[in-house]
Structure formats: structure tokens, C-alpha cells
Amino acid sequence: MVTIPISGGLSIDTEALEFAFVRASGPGGQNVNKVSTAVELRFDTRSWDGLTDAMRARLTTLAGQRMTQDGVIVIFAQSYRSQIRNREDATGRLVELLKEAAAVPRKRRPTRPTLGSKTRRLDGKTRRADIKKMRGKPTD
């Protein structure tokens, strides 16, 4: 049983990953027509123990259309001409996705405008109002 480290104490077993090899689309001559080099990686997030509720929500958002209704992440890799490199590419993309979901985003601290920025804004508004006031008809 080989595990792939994600971040911190998180890791996934390689047994949890399902690989299906299909023929790649696009240019490539006879190699594309004869050899099944494209990889379809499936990872069932429901069977993964290291997934918290907050991480599941972030993962669902990040995965987007790559995650099915059943919680299975599907990654399709066909960039390379060999199965091994496409398999490594798909696994690497899954690991990056899980790392990004595992990272807890920093809480935003709301800030207030400084006194100087408030006065500059109000001075600019006053100057603009004076310019517009001068455009009218002259008064006696």
C-alpha cells in the first residue's frame, strides 16, 4: 500500500485511485489510433477519511465540473504520448487540487479608511462641485 502525501498529516492511498486508459483525441498519427495513452483518473472523495466538512466544501468549489454528483473527482490527462507520463500528470493535478482545498484561507480583516484618505476624498468632491458650479449662468 503506497500513500501519496498531500499536506500536513493528509495523504491518499494509491489503491483509492482508479485509472482507465482510453485513446487520446487530436493529432498524433498512428500512435493515437493504436495506443490507449490518455488517462481518466477517478477518485471517490466519500471514501477518503481525511476529508473535513470545510475541506469538502472548498474541494467542491475548486473541482467544479470535474466532480460528479456522487463526489467522484474525474481528471482526464492526454498531454503526453505515454501512459506513464499521463498517469503522473493526472495524479499530480489531483494532488495539487487536494493541496489547494486543504489550505485554509486567511480570514479577511476589514479595514477602515484613514482620516487623510477621507479628507482627500471630500476635498476632491468639493473641488469638482466648485468646477461644476462655475459652468452655470453668471449671477448679479
Backbone as a ProteinNet text record, in pm:
[ID]
protein_1_A
[PRIMARY]
MVTIPISGGLSIDTEALEFAFVRASGPGGQNVNKVSTAVELRFDTRSWDGLTDAMRARLTTLAGQRMTQDGVIVIFAQSYRSQIRNREDATGRLVELLKEAAAVPRKRRPTRPTLGSKTRRLDGKTRRADIKKMRGKPTD
[TERTIARY]
85.1	0	89.1	81.3	161.3	70.5	120.8	42.5	109	24.7	72.6	47.6	155.3	134.3	69.4	-24.8	-92.7	-35.4	-70.9	-14.5	-39.1	52.2	38.8	36.9	-67.5	-81.2	-170.9	-214.6	-305.7	-231.1	-287.2	-232.6	-343.9	-326.1	-424.9	-355.2	-428.3	-375	-385.7	-285.8	-291.2	-399.7	-441.9	-549.4	-683.8	-696.7	-821.6	-836.5	-727.4	-731	-764.2	-858	-893.5	-846.5	-769.9	-719.8	-786.4	-831.4	-883.5	-806.7	-759.2	-681.1	-766.5	-773.8	-853.9	-768.8	-817.8	-744.2	-756.6	-644.1	-641	-698	-750.8	-802.2	-697.3	-717.1	-627.3	-518	-420.7	-315.7	-219.7	-150.7	-54	-29.2	-97.6	-72.4	-115.3	-40.1	-77.5	-72.7	13	22.9	-111.7	-183	-313	-414.8	-406.2	-504.3	-484.8	-361.7	-333.4	-323.8	-269.8	-234.3	-327	-372.4	-457.5	-367.7	-332.8	-239.6	-307.9	-427.4	-496.4	-542.5	-539.7	-573.8	-694.8	-788.7	-902.1	-886.9	-858.3	-837.5	-966	-1009.1	-1127.9	-1088.4	-1132.7	-1103.9	-1232.6	-1277.2	-1401.1	-1370.7	-1420.6	-1391.2	-1469.7	-1579.8	-1659.4	-1585.3	-1499.6	-1427	-1297.4	-1263	-1140.2	-1166.4	-1090	-1110.7	-1061.9	-962.7	-901.9	-978.8	-1101	-1176.2	-1269.1	-1247.8	-1336.9	-1449.1	-1551.6	-1664.9	-1621.9	-1537.2	-1490	-1404.6	-1320.8	-1236	-1321.2	-1425.9	-1515.5	-1583.5	-1624.7	-1688.7	-1590.9	-1465.2	-1364.5	-1330.6	-1323.5	-1291.1	-1401.3	-1526.3	-1638.2	-1633.8	-1601.2	-1591.5	-1473.9	-1358	-1238.1	-1248.7	-1306.5	-1315.1	-1414	-1522.3	-1620.6	-1680.7	-1669.2	-1728.7	-1651.7	-1532.8	-1455.4	-1510.6	-1598.9	-1657.9	-1801	-1834.8	-1968.7	-2062.9	-2190.7	-2290.4	-2259.8	-2197.2	-2166.5	-2039.7	-1971.2	-1849.6	-1725.1	-1728.8	-1613.3	-1544.8	-1415.2	-1338.4	-1284.8	-1310.6	-1264.3	-1165.8	-1043.7	-940.5	-896.3	-896.5	-860.4	-728.7	-629	-496.6	-457.4	-422.6	-380.5	-270.3	-197.8	-95.7	25.6	58	181.4	151.3	258	242.3	252.2	280.7	291.9	192.1	150.2	55.9	115.6	241.8	306.9	308.4	347.7	354.3	216.5	116.3	-20.5	-74.9	-37.5	-79.9	-18.7	110.1	176.5	115.5	82.4	20.7	-114.5	-196.8	-329.8	-317.8	-225.8	-206	-156	-63.4	-10.7	-118.1	-205.1	-314.3	-413	-438.4	-526.7	-463.8	-334.5	-264.8	-268	-243.7	-248.6	-387.8	-490.3	-628.5	-657.6	-612.7	-635.9	-553.8	-431.4	-349.6	-416.4	-469.9	-536.2	-661.2	-733.2	-853.3	-817.9	-702	-660.7	-613.4	-567.2	-517.9	-635.7	-633.5	-740.7	-715.3	-811.5	-790	-783.9	-700.2	-688.5	-816.4	-853	-972.4	-945.9	-1038.8	-1022.4	-1054.7	-964	-988.1	-1031.1	-1154.5	-1199.6	-1122.5	-1087.1	-1012.7	-1099.2	-1064.2	-1138.3	-1051.4	-1113.3	-1032.3	-967.6	-847.3	-775.4	-836.8	-804.4	-855	-805.5	-678.3	-622.6	-695.8	-727.5	-796.5	-938.8	-1001	-1135.7	-1130.9	-1034.5	-1025.9	-989.5	-899.1	-864.4	-985.9	-1065.8	-1185.8	-1283.9	-1305.7	-1400.6	-1348.9	-1216.6	-1158.7	-1178.5	-1158.7	-1178.6	-1323.3	-1416	-1558.2	-1592.2	-1533.6	-1559.4	-1504.1	-1382.3	-1322.1	-1407	-1453.3	-1535.6	-1668	-1727.3	-1853.3	-1832.7	-1718.1	-1688	-1673.5	-1607.4	-1591.6	-1727.7	-1813.4	-1945.1	-2031.7	-2012.2	-2088.7	-2053.1	-1927.1	-1881.1	-1935.4	-1989.5	-2041.4	-2174.7	-2243.6	-2378.1	-2373.5	-2491.2	-2500.2	-2450.6	-2384	-2335.7	-2452.2	-2436.7	-2539.7	-2494	-2589.4	-2555.9	-2502.8
-118.9	0	124.5	202	322.7	442.5	539.5	659.9	779.5	873.3	997.7	1108.8	1177.5	1285	1407.1	1467.2	1587.6	1709.3	1727.3	1835.7	1804.1	1844.2	1814.9	1664.9	1614.8	1472	1403.7	1475.8	1419	1341.9	1228.2	1150.5	1062.9	1019.3	931.1	802.4	693	564.6	555.5	494.4	477.3	377.7	294.1	198.1	268.2	390.3	465.2	530.6	531.1	592.6	486.3	519	428.5	491.3	415.4	462.5	384.3	456.9	394.5	454.8	370.1	416.7	411.4	525.4	536.4	599.1	595.3	655.8	806.8	872.5	1018.1	1074.9	1195.5	1263	1358.9	1408.4	1508.6	1449.2	1532	1486.2	1389.6	1310.6	1217.8	1099.7	1092.7	986.5	850.8	748.1	611.1	584.3	656.7	634.6	658.8	762	794.6	687.1	636.1	538.4	400.2	368.2	232.6	217	317.4	301.9	384	324.7	396.3	465.4	591.1	662	761.9	806.4	903.5	835.2	909.2	853.8	925.7	847.9	902.7	856.8	952.2	923.2	949.9	855.9	872.4	856.7	952.9	949.2	977.3	879.6	892.1	963.1	1085.9	1164.3	1113.9	1044.1	993.9	886.5	810.4	702.3	750.6	878.5	932.2	979	926.9	956.8	1095.1	1149.7	1276.1	1400	1385.4	1499.2	1557.7	1683.4	1750.6	1818.1	1865.3	1930.9	2059.6	2137.9	2263.6	2235.3	2132.8	2097	2042.6	1967.6	1914.4	2028.7	2132.7	2247.2	2319.1	2340.1	2404.7	2319.5	2187.5	2095.6	2093.8	2097.3	2100	2225.8	2338.8	2464.9	2463.1	2415.7	2414.3	2314.9	2198.8	2094.8	2132.8	2198.6	2242.4	2126.2	2129.6	2025.9	1895.1	1896.3	1772.2	1679.8	1731.4	1647.5	1612.6	1483.9	1439	1460.4	1434.2	1446.2	1350.9	1237.3	1136.6	1166.3	1277.3	1313.8	1247.4	1205.8	1144.1	1248.7	1269	1363.1	1287.3	1341.1	1279.9	1375.6	1327.7	1408	1333	1403.2	1344.3	1404.2	1318.6	1366.1	1300.5	1383	1330.1	1414.3	1488.6	1579.8	1507.4	1392.4	1322.7	1200.1	1145.3	1031.8	898.2	898.6	771.4	766.4	643.2	622.8	666.1	634.6	661.9	810.9	891.7	1036.2	1096.7	1046.7	1095.7	1056.1	938.1	893.2	982.3	1013	1102.1	1241.7	1288.6	1420.4	1426.1	1325.1	1321.5	1313.9	1231.7	1219	1350.4	1415.3	1544	1650.8	1652.5	1750.6	1724.6	1598.2	1565.1	1609.9	1583.2	1622.8	1773.9	1849.5	1995.7	2044.8	1982.1	2018.4	1993.8	1879.3	1846.1	1935.5	1972.5	2064.3	2199.8	2247.4	2377.7	2375.9	2262.8	2251.6	2237.4	2179.3	2159.7	2289.2	2383.2	2510.5	2595.4	2633.7	2715.5	2860.2	2924.8	3063.8	3156.1	3259	3354.2	3434.5	3464.4	3541.9	3687.4	3748.1	3887.8	3977.2	4069.4	4165.9	4295.7	4338.9	4463.2	4582.5	4674.1	4792.5	4915.9	5021.5	5146.8	5248	5337	5438.6	5533.3	5578.2	5669	5808.5	5890.7	6027	6104.9	6082.5	6151.6	6114.8	5987	5946.8	6003.3	6013.8	6073.8	6221.7	6296.3	6439.6	6461	6377.5	6389.2	6363.9	6266.3	6235.3	6351.4	6406.4	6516.4	6643.7	6667.8	6784	6771.5	6653.7	6630.6	6652.9	6607.7	6628.7	6778.2	6851	6995.7	7067.4	7034	7094.9	7067	6945.3	6909.2	6986.4	6999.9	7075	7221.7	7280.2	7420.9	7437.5	7343.2	7349.4	7345.4	7257.4	7244.7	7367.9	7429.2	7548.9	7664.6	7671.2	7779.4	7767.4	7653.3	7634	7700.8	7739.1	7796.9	7940.7	7998	8138.9	8228.3	8337.1	8429.4	8496.4	8516.5	8582.7	8723.8	8812.6	8953.1	8973.6
0	0	0	-105.7	-120.2	-96.8	-21.7	4.1	-63	-104.6	-165.4	-65	-17	80.8	15	88.4	39.2	110.8	236.7	316.8	462.8	547.4	689	710.8	775.9	800.3	699.6	596.9	497.8	390.7	353.1	242.3	186.6	61.5	-0.1	-43.5	-36	-80.6	-231.9	-294.1	-439.6	-478.2	-382.9	-410.1	-427.5	-373.8	-385.2	-523	-601	-733.2	-838.1	-925.7	-1035.4	-1165.5	-1241.4	-1370.1	-1482.5	-1585.2	-1705.9	-1822.7	-1911.6	-2025.2	-2151.6	-2219.4	-2341.6	-2450.5	-2572.2	-2682	-2675.9	-2697.5	-2692.5	-2821.4	-2812.9	-2931.6	-2983.6	-3104.1	-3159.3	-3245.2	-3285.9	-3376.2	-3307.7	-3387.6	-3331.9	-3422.4	-3534.4	-3631.7	-3582.4	-3620.4	-3587.4	-3438.5	-3366.8	-3222.3	-3155	-3198.6	-3140.2	-3176.9	-3299.3	-3345.5	-3284.7	-3244.7	-3199.9	-3048.6	-2980.8	-2840.3	-2751.3	-2642.8	-2546.1	-2444.9	-2471.7	-2384.2	-2292	-2325.7	-2240.5	-2112.2	-2002.8	-1871.8	-1815.4	-1763.2	-1689.3	-1544.8	-1457.3	-1315.3	-1239.7	-1157.7	-1074	-928.1	-846.5	-703.1	-627.7	-547.8	-471.2	-339.8	-325.9	-205.2	-83.9	-107.1	5.7	83.2	16.9	84.6	149.7	131	188.7	330.9	426.4	568.4	608.3	539.5	579.9	541.3	491.1	439.3	546.3	582.9	677.1	598.7	668.8	601.8	531.6	598.3	538.6	414.8	425	311.4	196.9	229.5	126.4	50.3	122.3	57.5	-35.6	12.2	-71.9	-193.5	-172.7	-281.5	-386.9	-343.8	-437.9	-522.8	-461.5	-535.2	-632.9	-585.1	-668.7	-784.2	-757.6	-860.9	-969.2	-932.5	-1031.7	-1107.8	-1240.2	-1324.1	-1318.9	-1262.4	-1252	-1143.7	-1056.3	-951.8	-990.3	-978.3	-1011.7	-893.6	-914.4	-807.8	-691.9	-723	-621	-542.7	-575.2	-503.7	-560.2	-685.7	-750.2	-838	-816.2	-897.3	-1017.9	-1137.4	-1261.9	-1329.2	-1350.6	-1416.8	-1541.9	-1654.2	-1783.2	-1828.9	-1855.1	-1896.3	-2027.8	-2127.2	-2256.2	-2319.6	-2238.8	-2291.2	-2347.7	-2292.3	-2330.1	-2415.6	-2478.6	-2569	-2497.3	-2368.1	-2296.2	-2181.2	-2151.2	-2041.5	-1908.8	-1888.1	-1759.8	-1730.6	-1829.7	-1807.9	-1790.6	-1864.9	-1847.5	-1710.1	-1664.6	-1531.5	-1423.1	-1437.5	-1341.8	-1346.1	-1465.6	-1482.3	-1411.7	-1432.1	-1370.2	-1218	-1168.6	-1023.8	-965.4	-1033.4	-986.8	-982.1	-1082.9	-1084.3	-970.8	-939	-826.4	-695	-678.8	-555.6	-538.7	-646.7	-639.6	-600.9	-656	-624.4	-476.7	-425	-283.8	-191.2	-232.8	-151.9	-140.1	-253.1	-254	-166.4	-167.2	-84.3	63.2	93.2	232.5	296.5	215.5	268.5	315	440.5	497.3	458.2	391.5	350.6	472.2	461.1	571.5	584.7	708	735.5	698	628	588.4	706	735.9	843.2	777.9	801.4	739.1	795.3	707.3	749	729.1	800.5	788.5	716.6	638.8	569.8	670.5	637.7	727.1	719.1	816	819.4	697.8	659.8	543.9	415.1	396.9	274.5	270.9	388.3	393.2	352.3	407.7	376.3	229.7	173.2	31.3	-56.4	-20.3	-98	-92.8	26	40.6	-28.1	-21.6	-91.5	-242.1	-293.9	-436.8	-477.8	-393.8	-423.1	-421.7	-325.4	-316.1	-438.9	-480.2	-599.2	-723	-736.5	-852.3	-849	-731.7	-719.1	-756.2	-714.9	-748.8	-899.8	-966.3	-1112.4	-1180	-1132.7	-1195.2	-1166.8	-1049.5	-1014	-1106	-1148.8	-1237.2	-1378.6	-1415.5	-1551.7	-1575	-1466.4	-1480.9	-1531.6	-1547.6	-1591.7	-1479.2	-1517.1	-1413.1	-1339.9	-1212.1	-1132	-1100.6	-1073	-1044.7	-907.4
[MASK]
++++++++++++++++++++++++++++++++++++++++++++++++++++++++++++++++++++++++++++++++++++++++++++++++++++++++++++++++++++++++++++++++++++++++++++

